[in-house]
Amino acid sequence: MPAIAVSADAPAPTLLEPASTGTLLGLRPFDTPASIEILDNEQLRARGAVTVTDAITQAAGLSAMRHPGNGGSSLSSRGFTDSNSVAQLYDGVRQFGGVGQTFLYDPWAVDRIEVLRGPASVLYGEGAIGGVVNVIPKKPTRGPIENEIQTTIGTHDTQRLGLGSGGALDDKWSYRLDISGNHTDSGLSLGDSRDFAVTAALRLDVSPDLNFTLTQAYAWQEPTRYFGTPLIDGRIDYGLRRQNYNVADSKIIYRDSRTELKAEWSPSPAARVRSRVYYIGSDRDYRDAENYTWQPASGLIQRSAYTDIRHDQRQVGTVTDAAFDGHLFGLANKVAVGFELNHASFKHTNNSPYSGTSLVDPYDVDHGRFINLAGTTPRYRNTADQYALFAEDRLMLTPGWSVLAGLRYDHIDLKRRDLVAGQTAFDTTFNNVGWRVGTVYDLLPTLSVYGQYAEAADPVGSLLLLSPANKDFELSKGRQVEVGLKQTFWDDKGQWTLAAYHIRKDHLVSRDPNDPALRIQVGKQSSRGLEATLGVELTPAWRVDLNAAVLRARYDDFSESVNGVAVSRAGNVPTDVPQRVANAWVSWKFAPQWTASAGLRYVGKRYADAANRLEMAGYTTTNLALQWEPRRDLSLALRAFNVFDRQYAETAYYNQTQWLLGEGRRVELSANYRF
């Protein structure tokens, strides 16, 4: 649920806000040799994103590739895709090795979103060559208790409710509580979706130097049971955009819970220690007919892959780090060191081999009932035990010139137990050292130039889903070179950034040209590009935010098996990668109590297949908003999303000829009251 923005003085540029993502040292993005973007609470409120993924894709260069198989959360960044290459965190904690991030769906409880583009393994472990996104929730605050309620109604039977409360209970205790719920029918057959989330945090300030925070979060989703629209004669027929070919008794349910205890201690102004222990639980239930293929002879749609799948994922862990300010060789120096331990388990219950087929009319669907021929039983359990050691250091060579270096070692023991045979299927180990070195030089007090070299690693598949066929493959290795500029201007009323990068990823799994039945780890993939952002308050009434990304992504060495023959895809664009992405947001306070806003989003063409024969056309969507604030504690907002009802495909399902179409026009009216 998008919260409504309230009037306030112009905030400081996000380049000058300390970031918790991209560095362990509490540095500002301006001082960090990396591309870091912060979407703060004011921006999230003003733009009105309905989902966390919608909010994330307002950052430069990121695009969504949502479908039920990845939990509706997978992203593309810098030419690399999916949760194996673009990691997602919740308040700095990562759920390892699964099939996507289903928590958190609703941005109501989100305070800010931080995006680090490019390799992030040095901070967050394997699987972050394309970047990392950190969703940071609202936290307990000192001061008087403040409450907030927001209600929304809209087209497609949309109803939303958000409740928020936080503040100090006394001189030591403070809290934060956020509750949200949503329902819509999406304008689609079998399109009902609903979700509920609650996040709660209680903080104890033992002293000015020591505090503890206990956090509990729970989320439940029943998303739209839509797996895509099949191509008709090789093309998408937008006349089918309201059709859904799933079965009538289909279901998708996500249940997520998180518990965390965090301690922060500052024994001196020059030292800080943080430690947390946490538990993450995720359960996902699917019962669907997932694959749809057009039959030219009959003109009907064949449904297959009748899947009844349950995921039972658990993770417990601890992360501790300490940072110190001091001097090295007489020069100002910041250093941080830490470790991470976690244990994760993933049980997969299914009805493999997912047999069963049926035929339906593409324009007059008889949904029918689910077919389960094999029966549903627990099939396997993967467990992973991981430990990591990491360190980061910044040395100030002069007051305006710094050098920063980071290092992380990861060790993962992965086991798979076959629950049908009752025996261990495999037991394997992965090790990786990720590192980066960079420098920042202040050309002016408000203008810095930086450069960075980083190395990272991705698994060949989600670790907790790793199959026996992939157990002997190594982690894929990635290397990046990046340079850039960052500046604030007009007395901090504006900021801009520019980044140029080149990333190369080796050890992709490819087909052996001499024996296409075999897969070997020799493939290569690369990308290079430019990213730019601009945010400026032109006048007290006008604000403009722009960002754009242009890149060239290619398979450098990669082969597929086609009818038993190894076919090279070298020179082709990787699947689901747009090479042009841009966002624009303009707001105009045209009267003391009124603000009008408009947003544009452009996503370039993408390919559904590695052969680059199935092209998903680029698209532009337009959002409009009008806000009225008759009192400081009350505001109303009318929002229209995809105003011109642009028809487009957002991504392809695992079946390359089955595309998920983007959401059509939607209008919502919200009322927000604070007390």
Secondary structure as UniProt FT lines:
FT   HELIX           14..16
FT   HELIX           29..31
FT   STRAND          35..39
FT   HELIX           41..47
FT   HELIX           52..56
FT   TURN            57..58
FT   TURN            60..61
FT   STRAND          63..64
FT   HELIX           68..70
FT   TURN            71..72
FT   STRAND          75..77
FT   TURN            78..79
FT   STRAND          80..81
FT   TURN            83..85
FT   STRAND          86..90
FT   TURN            91..92
FT   STRAND          93..94
FT   HELIX           107..109
FT   STRAND          110..117
FT   HELIX           121..124
FT   STRAND          131..137
FT   STRAND          146..154
FT   TURN            155..157
FT   STRAND          158..168
FT   STRAND          173..184
FT   TURN            186..187
FT   TURN            189..190
FT   STRAND          193..207
FT   TURN            208..209
FT   STRAND          210..222
FT   STRAND          229..230
FT   TURN            233..234
FT   HELIX           238..240
FT   TURN            241..242
FT   TURN            248..249
FT   STRAND          251..268
FT   TURN            269..270
FT   STRAND          271..295
FT   TURN            296..299
FT   STRAND          300..328
FT   TURN            329..330
FT   STRAND          331..350
FT   TURN            352..353
FT   STRAND          358..360
FT   STRAND          377..398
FT   TURN            399..400
FT   STRAND          401..418
FT   TURN            419..422
FT   STRAND          423..444
FT   TURN            445..446
FT   STRAND          447..458
FT   HELIX           463..465
FT   HELIX           468..470
FT   TURN            471..472
FT   STRAND          476..489
FT   TURN            490..493
FT   STRAND          494..512
FT   TURN            513..514
FT   STRAND          515..537
FT   STRAND          542..557
FT   STRAND          559..562
FT   TURN            563..564
FT   STRAND          565..568
FT   TURN            570..571
FT   TURN            575..576
FT   STRAND          580..591
FT   TURN            592..593
FT   STRAND          594..603
FT   STRAND          606..607
FT   TURN            610..611
FT   STRAND          615..616
FT   STRAND          619..631
FT   TURN            632..633
FT   STRAND          634..641
FT   TURN            643..644
FT   STRAND          649..652
FT   TURN            656..657
FT   STRAND          658..661
FT   STRAND          666..674
//
